[in-house]
């Protein structure tokens, strides 16, 4: 059985579920409720390490103070908290992130630039306010022929999120 990445099509399936409409998703939400997408219910580090092993990317050590080097910023894409791979040679590496264990290693490339170490995931200090604002907009909306979902990028202000929501109304 192969492991597959959770992409926009999977996000669309998730967004159609009633249990998703009142939250911005973290790893813990999808691993418990959608094991067919996220893998068996398990901590994120174990899941990512297993993918790296199966892809022949090496097995990162368990996250600890000694095995965490550097930081990646969390963002929201299609109602899911994600972090992007900082490796410039990695194409589209992004993983859902955990609030319980906020660490990241890219399952696409294994994060070789970090020497096999994990990155700490940094959530914004106003995370709760961002989530509240995002939940005021539809899970999926159309702007012309383009579908847009709940999203936030590091550095984007709450005022900018409000302006986007008002434009969708």
NULUMMI-44756 format. One record per residue (C-alpha): x, y, z. Coordinates in steps of 0.25 Angstrom, whole numbers. Layout:
REM NULUMMI-44756
[atom [X Y Z]]
...
***
This chain:
REM NULUMMI-44756
[atom [0 0 0]]
[atom [6 13 -4]]
[atom [6 26 3]]
[atom [0 38 -4]]
[atom [1 53 -1]]
[atom [-11 60 3]]
[atom [-14 71 -8]]
[atom [-24 81 -12]]
[atom [-34 70 -17]]
[atom [-33 64 -3]]
[atom [-35 77 3]]
[atom [-48 79 -5]]
[atom [-53 66 0]]
[atom [-50 70 14]]
[atom [-56 83 13]]
[atom [-69 76 9]]
[atom [-70 69 22]]
[atom [-79 76 33]]
[atom [-69 73 44]]
[atom [-59 82 36]]
[atom [-67 95 35]]
[atom [-65 100 49]]
[atom [-50 98 49]]
[atom [-36 101 43]]
[atom [-30 87 42]]
[atom [-17 82 49]]
[atom [-11 69 48]]
[atom [-18 63 60]]
[atom [-32 66 53]]
[atom [-29 59 40]]
[atom [-21 47 46]]
[atom [-32 44 55]]
[atom [-44 46 46]]
[atom [-39 43 32]]
[atom [-29 31 34]]
[atom [-30 28 19]]
[atom [-24 41 16]]
[atom [-14 44 27]]
[atom [-10 30 31]]
[atom [-13 23 44]]
[atom [-15 31 56]]
[atom [-1 34 61]]
[atom [7 45 65]]
[atom [12 54 53]]
[atom [27 51 55]]
[atom [25 36 54]]
[atom [16 38 42]]
[atom [26 47 35]]
[atom [38 38 39]]
[atom [31 26 33]]
[atom [28 33 20]]
[atom [43 37 19]]
[atom [47 22 22]]
[atom [38 17 11]]
[atom [43 27 1]]
[atom [58 23 4]]
[atom [60 37 9]]
[atom [66 33 23]]
[atom [59 32 36]]
[atom [60 45 44]]
[atom [63 43 59]]
[atom [52 46 69]]
[atom [49 61 70]]
[atom [57 67 82]]
[atom [65 79 86]]
[atom [77 72 79]]
[atom [70 68 67]]
[atom [63 81 64]]
[atom [70 92 55]]
[atom [63 104 49]]
[atom [49 109 48]]
[atom [38 108 38]]
[atom [26 117 38]]
[atom [12 111 38]]
[atom [1 116 28]]
[atom [-13 112 25]]
[atom [-17 107 11]]
[atom [-31 101 8]]
[atom [-34 102 23]]
[atom [-22 93 27]]
[atom [-10 98 35]]
[atom [3 95 27]]
[atom [18 97 27]]
[atom [26 98 14]]
[atom [39 91 11]]
[atom [50 102 12]]
[atom [59 94 2]]
[atom [60 102 -11]]
[atom [62 89 -19]]
[atom [49 83 -13]]
[atom [37 84 -22]]
[atom [24 87 -15]]
[atom [28 80 -1]]
[atom [18 84 9]]
[atom [12 76 21]]
[atom [1 78 31]]
[atom [6 82 44]]
[atom [2 78 58]]
[atom [-1 88 70]]
[atom [3 77 80]]
[atom [16 74 73]]
[atom [20 86 65]]
[atom [31 80 57]]
[atom [34 78 42]]
[atom [42 70 32]]
[atom [38 69 18]]
[atom [33 56 13]]
[atom [36 59 -1]]
[atom [51 61 0]]
[atom [54 58 15]]
[atom [60 72 17]]
[atom [74 68 14]]
[atom [78 83 15]]
[atom [76 82 30]]
[atom [85 69 31]]
[atom [73 61 35]]
[atom [69 70 46]]
[atom [54 74 49]]
[atom [50 89 48]]
[atom [42 95 59]]
[atom [28 100 54]]
[atom [25 114 58]]
[atom [10 118 58]]
[atom [6 133 58]]
[atom [4 139 71]]
[atom [-10 143 67]]
[atom [-13 129 62]]
[atom [-27 129 69]]
[atom [-31 142 63]]
[atom [-27 138 49]]
[atom [-35 125 51]]
[atom [-47 133 56]]
[atom [-46 142 43]]
[atom [-44 130 34]]
[atom [-56 123 39]]
[atom [-65 135 36]]
[atom [-63 133 21]]
[atom [-69 121 13]]
[atom [-60 108 13]]
[atom [-60 109 -2]]
[atom [-64 121 -10]]
[atom [-64 125 -25]]
[atom [-57 138 -30]]
[atom [-61 137 -45]]
[atom [-57 123 -49]]
[atom [-47 121 -39]]
[atom [-49 113 -26]]
[atom [-43 120 -13]]
[atom [-42 114 1]]
[atom [-39 118 14]]
[atom [-24 123 14]]
[atom [-14 131 22]]
[atom [0 134 19]]
[atom [11 139 29]]
[atom [11 154 29]]
[atom [-3 155 25]]
[atom [-11 165 34]]
[atom [-24 162 40]]
[atom [-29 175 33]]
[atom [-25 168 20]]
[atom [-32 156 23]]
[atom [-45 164 27]]
[atom [-44 171 13]]
[atom [-43 158 6]]
[atom [-55 153 13]]
[atom [-63 165 10]]
[atom [-59 164 -5]]
[atom [-65 150 -4]]
[atom [-78 154 1]]
***
